Amino acid sequence: MPFLLKLASLISGWRALTAALALLCALAPARVLAQVFDSELQRFRLTIVTGGLEHPWGLAFLPDGRMLVSERPGRLRLIDAKGNLDPQAVKGLPPIAAIGQGGLLDVAVHPAFRQNGWIYLSYVAAGTGGYGTEVLRARLRNRALHDVQVVFRMRPKSATGYHFGSRLVFDREGYLYITLGDRGEQERAQRLDDHAGSVIRLHDDGRVPADNPFVRQAGALPEKFTLGNRNIQGAAVHPATGELWAHEHGPQGGDEINVIRAGVNYGWPVITYGRNYGSGTRIGEGSEKAGMAQPVLQWTPSIAPSGMAFYTGNRFPAWQGDLFVGALRDQMLLRIRLDGERVVRQEALLKSVIGRIRDVRNGPDGLLYLLTDSPSGVLARLQPVP
């Protein structure tokens, strides 16, 4: 009998301990949980910095250590340097149309933010004809946007709820690039009088640069820098050349990485490595045509790429200069080793570990940061392990 009483006491104690540990895990910040992984070149730890994000889309770093995260339903969130999510969303955003794939999309910080305080947001707005991607700039003070200025409005707007793009990137000369989708209306990507399916290039205040490729072409929209892009959701400046690289979604195959150059036609929907959904039939005229660019890399079947960054920090020396791409469909982080514009190696990391990776960023601390696309999305960080 004493033995049975002692056993019962031990079981009761174990249950209490288990319950206490479960409560502690529920209350403790998500960032205390981490996993270690071995890649081909680098051992690293995956740490959850912040949870509780609803479909996060874009990430930007402020000089004081805080981070801005956009949530697709239409909220801009602040995270402090310790990873604490401010429960109060930033105020002062315009009306945002959170429909289909649209909503609040990317966030970027002006290269001269310390001097001018500008942050930039891309988002979907309603207007004549339906919906379209717009871009604003504003200053952040006391958890609110001030001095809000719309610097770009996509036209024409249309009724579909997908293929909005949109990434925001500043190059070394301070030009702002805005990536746009074809809005699911394929033929628009080949029209010079339509913003859909292109990359836009502007001055930081929305003015059109005088050397944009179609400025002097009759009937063309002067903001356009490229045409023939399907739906770009990842873009980054190459650390050596200073050129913009971008990837775009293909249809049932044919996801692409391209070097973005002035006036280039990237082919959609005339040429593509993808196929029509369901039927698998050919789209357009094939995969090549004179006067239309070939991708640096294409993925068939699709990985559904989103977010990209060239690694430029010093914490992962073996990854220096590699291109990192998030994947939604394949739920992984892809490391791509390049020789100039030639792909020499691809390595899949974190496959099916944390879910759909929406954004990839270099942190000012030399680490890599990821956002996951989920109703309970997270901000995660990769750290080196000796």
C-alpha positions in Angstrom: 0.0 0.0 0.0 2.8 2.6 0.8 4.3 1.7 -2.6 1.0 2.4 -4.4 0.6 5.7 -2.5 4.1 6.7 -3.4 3.5 5.8 -7.1 0.2 7.7 -7.2 2.0 10.7 -5.7 4.8 10.5 -8.4 2.2 10.2 -11.2 0.3 13.2 -9.8 3.5 15.2 -9.5 4.5 14.3 -13.1 1.1 15.4 -14.3 1.5 18.7 -12.5 4.9 19.2 -13.9 3.7 18.4 -17.4 0.9 20.9 -17.1 3.2 23.5 -15.7 5.6 23.0 -18.6 2.8 23.2 -21.1 1.6 26.5 -19.5 5.1 27.9 -19.5 5.5 27.1 -23.3 2.2 28.7 -24.0 3.1 31.9 -22.1 6.8 32.1 -23.0 7.8 34.0 -26.1 8.0 31.8 -29.2 11.6 32.9 -29.7 12.8 30.5 -26.9 12.1 27.6 -29.2 14.8 26.8 -31.7 16.0 24.0 -34.0 19.5 23.3 -35.4 20.0 22.2 -39.1 23.0 21.1 -41.2 23.2 22.5 -44.7 25.9 21.7 -47.2 28.0 24.6 -46.2 26.7 25.9 -42.9 25.2 24.6 -39.7 22.5 27.0 -38.5 19.8 27.5 -35.9 16.2 28.4 -36.8 14.8 30.7 -34.1 11.2 32.0 -34.0 11.6 35.7 -33.1 7.9 36.6 -33.1 4.6 34.8 -33.5 1.0 36.0 -33.7 1.2 37.6 -37.2 -1.8 37.2 -39.6 -0.5 36.5 -43.1 2.6 38.7 -42.9 3.8 39.9 -46.2 6.8 42.2 -46.0 9.6 43.1 -43.5 11.7 46.2 -43.1 14.3 47.2 -40.5 14.4 50.6 -38.8 17.8 52.1 -37.6 16.7 52.0 -34.0 16.4 48.2 -34.1 12.7 48.0 -34.5 11.1 46.1 -37.4 8.1 46.8 -39.5 5.9 43.9 -40.7 3.0 44.3 -43.1 0.0 41.9 -42.6 -2.1 41.3 -45.8 -5.4 41.9 -44.1 -4.4 45.5 -43.8 -2.3 46.1 -40.7 1.2 47.4 -40.3 2.9 46.1 -37.2 5.9 47.1 -35.1 8.3 44.6 -33.5 10.9 45.9 -31.1 14.6 44.8 -31.1 13.9 42.1 -28.6 11.2 40.5 -30.7 8.2 41.8 -28.9 5.2 42.5 -31.1 3.4 45.7 -30.4 -0.3 44.7 -29.8 -1.4 48.0 -31.4 -1.2 48.3 -35.1 0.2 51.4 -36.8 -2.6 53.9 -37.5 -3.1 56.2 -40.4 -3.1 53.7 -43.3 -5.5 54.4 -46.2 -8.4 52.1 -47.0 -7.0 48.8 -48.1 -8.8 46.2 -50.2 -8.0 42.8 -48.7 -9.4 40.7 -51.5 -8.1 37.4 -52.8 -4.3 37.7 -53.0 -4.5 41.5 -52.3 -4.2 43.6 -49.3 -1.3 45.3 -47.6 1.7 44.0 -49.4 5.4 45.2 -49.2 7.1 47.6 -46.8 10.4 49.4 -47.5 12.6 52.0 -45.8 14.1 54.9 -47.8 17.9 54.5 -48.1 18.3 57.9 -46.5 15.7 57.2 -43.8 17.9 58.7 -41.0 17.7 62.0 -42.8 14.1 62.0 -44.2 12.1 59.4 -42.3 10.2 58.0 -45.3 8.8 54.5 -45.3 7.0 53.0 -48.3 4.0 50.7 -48.5 2.5 48.8 -51.4 -1.2 47.9 -51.1 -4.3 47.1 -53.0 -6.9 49.9 -53.3 -10.3 50.1 -54.8 -11.1 52.6 -57.6 -12.7 53.1 -60.9 -12.9 49.7 -62.6 -12.1 47.6 -59.6 -8.8 47.1 -57.8 -5.1 47.8 -58.3 -1.7 48.1 -56.6 -0.8 51.5 -55.2 2.3 52.8 -53.3 2.5 55.4 -50.6 5.2 57.0 -48.6 4.8 58.4 -45.1 6.6 59.2 -41.9 6.2 57.1 -38.8 5.6 58.9 -35.5 4.0 57.6 -32.3 2.6 54.5 -33.9 0.9 56.4 -36.7 1.7 57.4 -40.3 2.0 61.1 -41.0 2.7 63.1 -44.2 1.1 60.4 -46.3 1.7 60.8 -50.0 0.6 58.4 -52.7 3.5 58.1 -55.2 2.0 55.5 -57.6 -1.4 54.2 -58.7 -1.7 51.3 -61.0 -3.9 51.8 -64.0 -6.2 50.6 -65.3 -7.8 48.9 -62.2 -9.7 45.7 -62.8 -12.1 43.3 -61.0 -10.0 40.2 -60.4 -8.6 39.4 -57.0 -5.1 38.1 -57.8 -1.7 38.8 -59.4 -1.1 42.2 -57.7 2.7 41.7 -57.3 4.3 43.5 -55.3 7.8 44.2 -54.0 9.4 47.6 -53.4 13.2 47.9 -53.9 15.5 50.9 -53.9 18.7 50.6 -56.0 22.1 52.2 -55.3 21.1 55.4 -57.1 18.0 55.8 -55.1 15.5 54.8 -57.7 12.3 53.0 -56.5 11.3 49.8 -58.3 7.7 48.5 -58.0 6.9 45.0 -59.2 3.3 44.4 -60.5 1.4 41.3 -61.6 -0.7 40.9 -64.7 -3.9 40.9 -62.6 -4.8 37.5 -64.2 -5.4 39.1 -67.5 -2.5 37.7 -69.5 -2.5 40.0 -72.6 -2.1 43.1 -70.4 1.5 42.2 -69.7 2.4 42.9 -73.3 0.8 46.3 -73.5 2.9 49.5 -73.1 -0.2 51.6 -72.2 -1.0 49.3 -69.2 0.9 49.0 -65.9 0.0 45.3 -65.4 2.7 42.7 -65.7 5.7 45.0 -65.5 8.3 46.6 -63.3 7.9 50.3 -62.6 10.8 52.7 -62.0 10.3 56.1 -60.2 12.1 58.7 -58.3 11.5 58.4 -54.5 8.7 61.1 -54.7 6.9 59.4 -57.6 8.4 61.5 -60.5 9.3 59.6 -63.7 13.0 59.4 -64.4 14.0 61.0 -67.7 16.0 58.0 -68.8 13.2 55.4 -68.3 13.1 53.3 -71.5 9.6 54.2 -72.8 9.5 57.9 -71.8 9.6 59.1 -75.4 7.5 56.3 -76.9 4.0 57.4 -78.1 1.2 55.7 -76.2 3.5 54.1 -73.6 3.2 54.7 -69.9 6.5 56.4 -68.9 6.7 54.7 -65.5 7.2 51.3 -67.1 10.7 49.8 -67.0 9.9 46.3 -68.3 7.0 44.3 -69.8 6.0 40.7 -70.1 6.2 39.8 -66.4 3.5 37.6 -64.9 3.5 38.1 -61.1 6.7 39.3 -59.4 6.8 38.6 -55.6 10.5 38.7 -55.0 13.2 41.3 -55.9 16.6 42.3 -54.7 19.6 44.3 -55.9 22.7 42.2 -56.8 25.5 43.1 -54.3 28.2 43.2 -57.0 26.6 44.6 -60.1 23.9 46.8 -58.5 21.3 45.4 -61.0 17.8 44.4 -59.9 17.0 40.7 -59.9 13.5 39.4 -59.6 11.5 36.2 -59.7 7.9 35.6 -60.8 5.3 33.0 -60.6 4.6 30.8 -63.6 1.4 28.9 -64.4 1.7 25.2 -63.5 5.5 25.4 -64.0 7.7 28.1 -65.4 8.5 30.1 -62.3 11.4 32.3 -63.3 14.4 34.3 -62.0 15.3 37.3 -64.3 17.8 40.1 -64.3 15.7 43.2 -64.7 16.9 45.6 -67.4 15.5 48.7 -69.0 13.0 48.1 -71.8 13.3 44.3 -71.8 10.4 42.1 -72.7 10.3 39.0 -70.4 7.8 37.2 -72.7 4.7 36.5 -70.7 2.3 35.3 -72.0 3.9 34.9 -75.5 6.6 32.6 -74.2 6.7 30.6 -70.9 7.9 27.3 -69.6 4.6 26.9 -67.7 1.4 25.3 -68.9 -2.3 26.0 -68.5 -3.8 24.9 -65.2 -5.6 21.6 -65.3 -5.3 20.8 -69.0 -1.5 21.2 -69.2 -1.8 22.6 -72.6 0.7 25.0 -74.1 0.5 28.7 -73.5 1.5 31.2 -76.2 4.1 30.3 -78.8 6.5 28.1 -76.8 9.4 28.8 -74.5 11.6 31.0 -76.7 11.2 33.9 -79.1 13.5 36.4 -80.6 13.4 39.8 -78.8 12.2 38.2 -75.5 14.5 37.4 -72.6 15.3 33.9 -71.3 15.3 33.5 -67.5 18.4 32.9 -65.5 16.6 30.0 -63.9 13.2 28.4 -64.2 11.4 25.9 -62.0 9.1 23.3 -63.5 7.1 22.1 -61.5 6.5 25.4 -59.7 7.8 26.1 -56.3 5.7 29.3 -56.0 8.5 31.7 -55.1 8.0 34.7 -52.8 10.6 36.9 -51.2 14.3 36.9 -52.1 17.6 38.3 -50.9 21.3 38.1 -51.8 23.1 37.3 -48.6 25.6 40.1 -47.9 26.2 39.7 -44.1 29.4 38.4 -42.4 27.8 35.9 -40.0 27.6 33.1 -42.7 30.8 33.4 -44.6 30.1 30.3 -46.6 26.9 31.8 -48.0 28.4 35.1 -49.0 26.8 36.3 -52.2 24.3 33.4 -52.5 20.7 34.1 -53.5 18.0 33.0 -51.1 14.4 32.5 -52.3 11.4 31.6 -50.2 8.8 29.1 -51.5 5.1 29.0 -50.8 4.0 25.8 -52.5 7.2 23.8 -51.6 7.4 25.4 -48.2 11.2 25.8 -48.2 14.1 28.3 -48.4 16.2 27.8 -51.5 19.9 28.7 -51.5 21.2 29.4 -55.0 24.9 29.6 -55.8 25.8 31.7 -58.8 28.7 32.2 -61.1 27.8 35.5 -62.7 24.4 34.9 -64.1 24.8 31.1 -64.3 23.3 28.9 -61.6 25.8 26.4 -60.4 24.0 24.9 -57.4 20.6 24.9 -55.6 20.1 23.6 -52.1 16.7 23.2 -50.4 16.6 24.3 -46.7 13.9 24.0 -44.1 11.6 22.0 -46.4 8.2 21.6 -44.7 9.7 22.8 -41.4 8.0 26.2 -40.8 5.5 26.4 -43.7 5.0 28.8 -46.6 7.9 31.3 -46.7 6.6 34.6 -47.9 9.6 37.0 -47.4 13.4 36.7 -47.0 15.5 39.6 -45.8 19.1 40.4 -44.8 19.1 41.7 -41.2 21.4 44.6 -40.1 22.9 42.1 -37.7 24.2 39.9 -40.5 21.5 37.2 -40.0 18.7 36.0 -42.4 15.1 36.7 -41.5 12.0 34.9 -42.8 8.2 35.6 -42.7 5.7 32.7 -43.0 2.4 33.1 -44.8 -0.2 31.8 -42.4 -3.2 33.0 -40.2 -0.7 32.5 -37.4 2.5 33.5 -39.2 5.9 34.0 -37.6 9.0 36.1 -38.0 12.0 33.7 -37.9 15.7 34.1 -37.9 18.7 31.9 -39.1 21.7 32.1 -36.9 25.1 30.3 -37.4 26.1 27.4 -35.2 29.8 26.6 -34.9 
